[in-house]
Amino acid sequence: MALYLLVFGVCLLVIGAVMLVLVTSSTPRYRTEPKDLLALFDKALNSQVSESEWNAMIGYPIRHNEYLDSIRRRAAHLMEQHGRRWMVAQGKPLLNQEGQAELQALRDHLSAHTALHQQ
């Protein structure tokens, strides 16, 4: 009987500890910031971004900032219009020449907006 109570107590303690951890922990949140988009655009302009990295950042909406979401949507539109997904595996740029120029302009606009917003 003592062994039964000991096992029951240990199981109750472990289950209680797991429940306490689950109740007190929260879901991790990731917030895309302007610096994250600028870094992604720089990597894309230097042909150092993978397609999966691009899709991970550009493929999901940014709900906490409408301006950043409009930049994200514009970048997604650039990929639809000028994207060359099949060339990334060969080390070529993600976008064609026209897309690279538009992405550079979008990057410069975001950089200027961020600098102005920080002042």
N, C-alpha and C positions, 0 to 999 in steps of 0.2 A: 504494500500500500504506500509506503514511503517513497519507493522508486517511482510509482505512478504519479504521485503528487510532485516529485521533483521534475520529472519529464514534462508534466502538464504546466508547471510554473515556468520552466525554461521556454517552452513553446509559446506560452502566453506573453512572456517578456519579449521574445524575438518578434512575434507578430505585432505587438504593441509598438515596438521601436520602429518597425517598418511603416506602420500606419502613421506614426508621428512624423517621420521623415517625409512621407508622401503628402501629408496635410500641410506641412510648413513650407515645403519647397514650391517654387513657382515655375512657370514655363519660361524658359529663356527667350528673350526678345532680341531681334536684330533690327536695328534701324539703319537704313541706308542714309549716309550723310553725303554732302557735296564732295568731300575729299575722297570718298570711295568711288564715286562716279568719275572724278578727275583722274584718279589712278587707273581706273579701267580704260578710260579714253586714251591716256598716255600709252598704256600697254598695247592698245589696239593700233594706235598710230605708229608704234615702233615694231609692229608685227610680233609681239610677244604674248598675245592673249590666245587662249584656247577657245574653241567654240563653246565648250561646256561652261567655262568661266564667264564668257559673255552672256550666255543664256541664263546662267544662275543670277546674274545681276540685273539684266535687262528684261528677263521674262516674267518677273513678279512685280506687281504694283507697289508703289510707295504711298501708303495711305496717310502718313503723318505730315506730308508736305506736298501740296498740289503743284508747286513750281518744279520740284524735283521729279515728280511723276510726269509732268509735261516734257521735261528733258529726257526722261527714260522712254516715253512714248515716241519722241522724235528720233532717238537712237534706234529704237526698234523699227521705225519706218525706214530709216537709212539702211538697215540691214535687209529689209524686204526689197528695197529699190536697188541697192548697189552691192549687196552681199555676195561674197564668193566663198561659200562654206567649204567647197571641195578643194580650195587652194591652201587652206590653213595647214593641212597635213604636210604640204610641201614646203612650209616655211614662208609662204607668200602672205601678203596683207589680207586681212579679213574683208576689206572693202576695196572696190576699184578706185581709180584715181579721183573721180568725181565724188565718190563717197568719202574718201580720205579728206578731201578739201572741205566737204560739208561737216564732217566730224570734227575737224580742226576748228572750224568756225563755231560749232556748238560747244566745244571744249573751251575756247576763248571766251565765249559768252557766259558760260557757267562760272569760269574763273573770275571774270570781271564782276559778275553779280555777287559771288561769294565774298570777294574783297570789299565791295561796296556795302554789303550787308553786315560785315564784321566791324566796320567803322562806326 
